[in-house]
Amino acid sequence: MSAGGSARASSPSPEIVIVGGGYGGVTAAKLLDKDFDVTLIERKEAFFHNIGALRGTVDEEFLRELFIPYDNLLSRGRVVRGVVAKVAPYEVILESGERIGYDYLVLATGSSYPFPAKTPFDETAPSIETISWTGRQIREAEGVLLFGGGPVGIELAGEIKSRYPEKGVALVHSHSTLMGGWFKPELGAKLLDKLQKKGVRVIFEEAVMPEDETDPETTFVTNKGTTIEASLLRPHPLSGVMGFICFGVKPNSDYLKGGGFVPLDEQSRVRVDPYLRIEGHNNLFAIGDITNVEEPKTAYLAQKHAEIVARNIKALSQGNKAKLRTYRPSENPPMVVPVGPDDGVTQFPIAGGLVVGKRTTRRLKGRDLMVERYRKILGAT
Ligand SMILES: Cc1cc2nc3c(=O)[nH]c(=O)nc-3n(C[C@H](O)[C@H](O)[C@H](O)COP(=O)(O)OP(=O)(O)OC[C@H]3O[C@@H](n4cnc5c(N)ncnc54)[C@H](O)[C@@H]3O)c2cc1C
């Protein structure tokens, strides 16, 4: 493993370091493993298949399947457990002080979502414990309020209603339609219809925030002056209503701040060029949720980025710049939104954004939230 010094792009097997073993990082690592010396650096004990996280809150057995060991991911390369604290020319520095050198670097540190869509814990046991605890709170709650009418709020409403059909569930959204700008209005309209048929109350054009997120007896006040007694992540002691924040994706880029070696935009996302190279660098790439590519942030697209970057690293390592591929965001990005295991709506990236319903959504995602697929990718038995 090279540490510092100049790039060894012409050596028989350049060193590739990938930071972040989420959907994009795992895909890039697998694609490059055959031809290069790959080191994947990941802070978590196991891959967290967060696409299944919301069903995991109401199904503990399913939850356990979502944490997949990295042991069988690579055949040649290695997975290093650690937190990258700094990126420097030709080396990354871990919080432990360890330095790992690279010829090519791929940043894939993704994003954070409000719990339970993603978990803040690096260890598996506290993640399972906390999500299960939240699931028990849902079971006990008189009602559930979900703030945010994007895919996370809609999916969580669908999962809770499918598991507990009698429970009152309301979705509060600050806009006048579900899903929003990237997608066909038909996608949001069909999802609304399905949620309402399941008994979810959908409230549009009300923006709410808790008055004090840390206070278990907090109240929420909407922009229309309505006061709601609910607690975040546990039932309110008086009303029995619990609330979940279902919006607010935040790029995991704190370790890149200061120094200016990796340029960030005003939303703290890594600035990339059309080849998904980090602006100002020839041998640094970024993929997935952390990038400033203007498109919805999805695992599917993080994997598409990984495919382009793997090809581009191969081209550069062969000194063949003519083979570099650019990445072009789709005008009609795909989106699969289950409403519980058996229903939902999907937008395809074909035919100007074809929108289809429950059978396809169930087959593509709703049935098992793709857990089997990702267990296979990671070589888990
Ligand atoms: C509930 C839910 C359902 C979703 N469903 C879908 C879906 O059906 N289809 C779809 O395409 N997308 C879906 N998404 C979106 C998808 O999860 C994200 O777009 C995806 O996680 C992005 O992948 P990524 O590889 O960029 O980053 P991430 O998956 O966020 O992975 C980043 C990794 O980097 C690690 N990391 C971060 N910082 C460091 C550091 N400093 N050092 C070392 N490691 C670090 C993290 O621990 C993490 O493992 C869903 C999201 C949620 C929340």
The ligand as an SDF file (V2000), in Angstrom:
LIG
                    3D

 53 58  0  0  0  0  0  0  0  0999 V2000
  -35.8830    4.4020    4.1990 C   0  0  0  0  0  0  0  0  0  0  0  0
  -35.1520    4.5990    2.9170 C   0  0  0  0  0  0  0  0  0  0  0  0
  -35.5200    3.8620    1.8060 C   0  0  0  0  0  0  0  0  0  0  0  0
  -34.8350    4.0380    0.6020 C   0  0  0  0  0  0  0  0  0  0  0  0
  -35.2250    3.3010   -0.4820 N   0  0  0  0  0  0  0  0  0  0  0  0
  -34.5170    3.3910   -1.6240 C   0  0  0  0  0  0  0  0  0  0  0  0
  -34.8500    2.5620   -2.7460 C   0  0  0  0  0  0  0  0  0  0  0  0
  -35.7850    1.7630   -2.7160 O   0  0  0  0  0  0  0  0  0  0  0  0
  -34.0960    2.6470   -3.8490 N   0  0  0  0  0  0  0  0  0  0  0  0
  -33.0400    3.5050   -3.9460 C   0  0  0  0  0  0  0  0  0  0  0  0
  -32.3930    3.5270   -4.9990 O   0  0  0  0  0  0  0  0  0  0  0  0
  -32.7070    4.3240   -2.9120 N   0  0  0  0  0  0  0  0  0  0  0  0
  -33.4130    4.2860   -1.7530 C   0  0  0  0  0  0  0  0  0  0  0  0
  -33.0750    5.0880   -0.6940 N   0  0  0  0  0  0  0  0  0  0  0  0
  -31.9420    6.0440   -0.8170 C   0  0  0  0  0  0  0  0  0  0  0  0
  -30.6190    5.3410   -0.5530 C   0  0  0  0  0  0  0  0  0  0  0  0
  -30.6290    4.7090    0.6970 O   0  0  0  0  0  0  0  0  0  0  0  0
  -29.4490    6.3270   -0.6010 C   0  0  0  0  0  0  0  0  0  0  0  0
  -29.5040    7.0620   -1.7880 O   0  0  0  0  0  0  0  0  0  0  0  0
  -28.1600    5.5250   -0.5130 C   0  0  0  0  0  0  0  0  0  0  0  0
  -27.9750    5.1170    0.8180 O   0  0  0  0  0  0  0  0  0  0  0  0
  -26.9450    6.3060   -1.0020 C   0  0  0  0  0  0  0  0  0  0  0  0
  -25.8610    5.4360   -1.1030 O   0  0  0  0  0  0  0  0  0  0  0  0
  -24.3740    5.9390   -0.8710 P   0  0  0  0  0  0  0  0  0  0  0  0
  -23.5040    4.7860   -1.2020 O   0  0  0  0  0  0  0  0  0  0  0  0
  -24.1540    7.2220   -1.5610 O   0  0  0  0  0  0  0  0  0  0  0  0
  -24.2650    6.2730    0.6810 O   0  0  0  0  0  0  0  0  0  0  0  0
  -24.7090    5.5040    1.9900 P   0  0  0  0  0  0  0  0  0  0  0  0
  -25.5730    4.3490    1.6790 O   0  0  0  0  0  0  0  0  0  0  0  0
  -25.2010    6.5620    2.9070 O   0  0  0  0  0  0  0  0  0  0  0  0
  -23.3460    4.9000    2.5430 O   0  0  0  0  0  0  0  0  0  0  0  0
  -22.3270    5.7020    3.0250 C   0  0  0  0  0  0  0  0  0  0  0  0
  -21.4340    4.8550    3.9170 C   0  0  0  0  0  0  0  0  0  0  0  0
  -20.2910    5.6240    4.2830 O   0  0  0  0  0  0  0  0  0  0  0  0
  -19.9760    5.3850    5.6460 C   0  0  0  0  0  0  0  0  0  0  0  0
  -19.2440    6.5540    6.1330 N   0  0  0  0  0  0  0  0  0  0  0  0
  -19.7000    7.8130    6.2750 C   0  0  0  0  0  0  0  0  0  0  0  0
  -18.7220    8.6330    6.6980 N   0  0  0  0  0  0  0  0  0  0  0  0
  -17.6080    7.8600    6.8350 C   0  0  0  0  0  0  0  0  0  0  0  0
  -16.2510    8.1340    7.2260 C   0  0  0  0  0  0  0  0  0  0  0  0
  -15.8690    9.3690    7.5530 N   0  0  0  0  0  0  0  0  0  0  0  0
  -15.3750    7.1120    7.2610 N   0  0  0  0  0  0  0  0  0  0  0  0
  -15.7630    5.8540    6.9260 C   0  0  0  0  0  0  0  0  0  0  0  0
  -17.0230    5.5450    6.5290 N   0  0  0  0  0  0  0  0  0  0  0  0
  -17.9270    6.5440    6.4800 C   0  0  0  0  0  0  0  0  0  0  0  0
  -21.3460    5.2040    6.2920 C   0  0  0  0  0  0  0  0  0  0  0  0
  -21.2360    4.4860    7.5000 O   0  0  0  0  0  0  0  0  0  0  0  0
  -22.1120    4.4370    5.2180 C   0  0  0  0  0  0  0  0  0  0  0  0
  -22.0160    3.0540    5.3700 O   0  0  0  0  0  0  0  0  0  0  0  0
  -33.7610    4.9580    0.5150 C   0  0  0  0  0  0  0  0  0  0  0  0
  -33.3900    5.7000    1.6330 C   0  0  0  0  0  0  0  0  0  0  0  0
  -34.0670    5.5230    2.8300 C   0  0  0  0  0  0  0  0  0  0  0  0
  -33.6310    6.3150    4.0340 C   0  0  0  0  0  0  0  0  0  0  0  0
  1  2  1  0
  2  3  1  0
  2 52  2  0
  3  4  2  0
  4  5  1  0
  4 50  1  0
  5  6  2  0
  6  7  1  0
  6 13  1  0
  7  8  2  0
  7  9  1  0
  9 10  1  0
 10 11  2  0
 10 12  1  0
 12 13  2  0
 13 14  1  0
 14 15  1  0
 14 50  1  0
 15 16  1  0
 16 17  1  0
 16 18  1  0
 18 19  1  0
 18 20  1  0
 20 21  1  0
 20 22  1  0
 22 23  1  0
 23 24  1  0
 24 25  2  0
 24 26  1  0
 24 27  1  0
 27 28  1  0
 28 29  2  0
 28 30  1  0
 28 31  1  0
 31 32  1  0
 32 33  1  0
 33 34  1  0
 33 48  1  0
 34 35  1  0
 35 36  1  0
 35 46  1  0
 36 37  1  0
 36 45  1  0
 37 38  2  0
 38 39  1  0
 39 40  1  0
 39 45  2  0
 40 41  1  0
 40 42  2  0
 42 43  1  0
 43 44  2  0
 44 45  1  0
 46 47  1  0
 46 48  1  0
 48 49  1  0
 50 51  2  0
 51 52  1  0
 52 53  1  0
M  END
$$$$
